Each structure stands twice: as C-alpha cells, then as structure tokens.
Amino acid sequence: MDVQHKLKSLLDQLNTVIVGKPTQIQDCVACLLAGGHLLIDDVPGVGKTTLAHALARTFGLQFSRVQFTSDLMPSDLSGVSIYERGKEAFVFHPGPIFAQVLLADEINRASPKTQSALLEAMEEKQVTIEGETRALPKPFFVIATQNPLDQLGTYALPESQMDRFLMRISLGYPDRLAERELLSGHDRRDIVERLPALLSLSELQQLQNQVLAVHAAAPLLDYVQDLIAATRSGQWFLQGLSPRAGIAVVRAAKAQALLSGRDYVAPDDVQAVLPQTIAHRLIPVGDSGRGSVEQVRAMLAAVPLP
C-alpha cells in the first residue's frame, strides 16, 4: 500500500463533500488514524452530520446513527434483553452502540445519565449490560456532533466525557466561493450515498500501526511536557492537563506527521493539533466558558520551541 497516495485519496474524497474546509478535514482524518473519538461542535446546518457520514463511508466502516434527545435512555444505546417464549430464555438484542462508528448526533441534547453510558464504551471499548461485559467491534469510533450551549434544550457535557474525545473541531461558515458551490451543486447527502470505501479493515489497521511507529524524539517530548506544565501553571487555565491528555497530544501529533509525509514528529505537528486536542479539556482563567482556543494559542506563543 502506497501510504501517501492512500492518505491523499482519503483527504481528496472528503474535500469533495465538505468544501472549503481542508484543515478541519485533515484534523478529522488524523483523529481517526490516531484511534481517537471526534467531537464536531458548531451551529446547525454547516455539515457536521454530513461530515460524520462521509468519514464512516470513506474509511469503509459499518456505522449507526443515534439522534440524542432528552428522553433517550442508556438502554436505547446499549441494547436490552427480551424474553423470547420460543427459546424460553432472555435473548440480548444489541443496540446501535455495537457498530464500528457510532454517530452520536447532537450529543449534548441527551441527559447526563445517557451521556455517562458512553464513558465505558469510549475508554475501554466495552459495555457492561445487566452485569455482563460485552466487547465492542474493532475499531470503535464515536463521532459526536454538538450544538452551542446557548441553544434551547442542550446540556453541558461533563468533564469526564469531554476528556474522552481526542479532538474537538468546529467547521464554521463556508467562505463565499465554497458556499456558491454548495448553492449551485448537488445535495451533499446524495454525494455521501455514492462515496466508495477507500480503506479495507486491514489497511486501516496498517495505517494506525504506522501512526504508532512515528518517532517522537526526546527534545520533542520535552516540548510537549513544557506545554503540559504551562497549562498547570495557573497563568492561563484553572486546571492543567491530565497525563491522558498529554498522551492524546502525542498521538494526534504522530498522525499529523504521517499525513505530512514524515516518519518523525516535528514541533509544527504539535502546534497544528494542540488547540483541537486540548482546548475542550481546559477552562480559561477568568472565563466561565470551556475551551478557549485563543488562550491555547497565546500559551503556545509563550512556550519556547525546543
């Protein structure tokens, strides 16, 4: 498999669906190649759900979509055991969580109880139902979409849930040229339905193994540790990053390096993924909101390069 040709094909196909957003598309691909979960945070109607469908199809993965609502119960996700008279026994009927890609649409419209049902699945790739632990398919990705918290009927995701997402991205409004293409072109959903799968399961695993094999030199890891220490200094954020978040930064930077055609991580890779990887885990000093990307960029500028 020609890795760079394959990666370019993935990016090119996704860019035909979501036009004018190449940086965000690259972040999404890096996130899934790093084996992480993705949170797409934006106003309704900018293509969040379409992007999630396009990612699942392009990666050749079986997916299910769940519309999160305030009355969604944990069993609606995980499944239930139903008594079948013919077998004279309870038979487990798996829920939509048993898919390689779970599209959690408008995840912050569900109650905290239902959101917490995802925690074990996202971290340990398994679910415990009625006392029995069941493994989820491999790979298992959650691609969640979220509306702004000032919209009616939304709940803030708990910190433990936010920490399970490797990256949070925002698409934003398209520029004028991209919007003209959307206005005059075909329906994006029709385009998604026709997308071919560009990866087999073995090819995806091969790419993920190559991400893990990307070299991170000692000075680069020193730089990551300096950035983590800066988040804990109290100057920019109320609480610093956890070790799990530091591991996430390195994994995301390795995927970014592979997409850039290198077998080693450069400081540029860390800087490219840092806001998307850590902003949603942090609360800025003097700000009641969560995840100030501007604050992360200010911190980046203040920490010297190796």
GIVENZI-V904354 format. One record per residue. RES is the residue in one small letter. D_LAST is the distance of its C-alpha to the last C-alpha in whole Angstrom. Layout:
res = [RES,RES]
d_last = [D_LAST,D_LAST]
This chain:
res = [m,d,v,q,h,k,l,k,s,l,l,d,q,l,n,t,v,i,v,g,k,p,t,q,i,q,d,c,v,a,c,l,l,a,g,g,h,l,l,i,d,d,v,p,g,v,g,k,t,t,l,a,h,a,l,a,r,t,f,g,l,q,f,s,r,v,q,f,t,s,d,l,m,p,s,d,l,s,g,v,s,i,y,e,r,g,k,e,a,f,v,f,h,p,g,p,i,f,a,q,v,l,l,a,d,e,i,n,r,a,s,p,k,t,q,s,a,l,l,e,a,m,e,e,k,q,v,t,i,e,g,e,t,r,a,l,p,k,p,f,f,v,i,a,t,q,n,p,l,d,q,l,g,t,y,a,l,p,e,s,q,m,d,r,f,l,m,r,i,s,l,g,y,p,d,r,l,a,e,r,e,l,l,s,g,h,d,r,r,d,i,v,e,r,l,p,a,l,l,s,l,s,e,l,q,q,l,q,n,q,v,l,a,v,h,a,a,a,p,l,l,d,y,v,q,d,l,i,a,a,t,r,s,g,q,w,f,l,q,g,l,s,p,r,a,g,i,a,v,v,r,a,a,k,a,q,a,l,l,s,g,r,d,y,v,a,p,d,d,v,q,a,v,l,p,q,t,i,a,h,r,l,i,p,v,g,d,s,g,r,g,s,v,e,q,v,r,a,m,l,a,a,v,p,l,p]
d_last = [34,32,29,28,31,32,29,30,34,32,30,33,36,34,34,38,38,36,36,33,30,28,25,27,28,25,24,27,27,24,25,28,26,24,27,27,29,29,30,32,32,34,38,41,42,38,38,36,39,40,36,36,39,38,35,37,40,37,35,39,39,42,42,44,43,44,45,44,47,48,50,48,49,46,49,49,46,46,50,53,56,59,62,64,68,68,66,67,63,60,58,54,53,50,48,46,43,44,42,39,38,39,39,39,40,40,39,39,43,43,44,42,44,43,40,39,41,38,36,37,37,34,32,34,36,39,42,45,48,51,50,49,45,45,42,41,40,37,35,35,34,34,34,35,36,36,38,37,38,40,42,46,46,42,41,37,35,35,31,32,32,30,27,29,28,24,24,26,27,29,31,33,36,36,36,39,39,38,41,43,43,43,46,48,47,48,47,44,45,48,45,43,46,46,43,42,40,38,36,38,38,37,34,33,32,31,28,27,27,25,22,22,22,19,16,13,11,10,6,7,9,8,6,10,11,10,11,14,15,15,17,19,19,22,21,21,23,26,24,21,20,22,20,22,20,17,19,20,16,15,19,19,16,17,20,19,17,21,22,20,21,19,19,15,13,10,8,11,13,12,12,16,17,16,19,21,20,20,22,25,24,24,26,25,26,30,30,33,31,29,26,25,22,22,21,18,17,17,15,12,13,13,9,7,4,0]
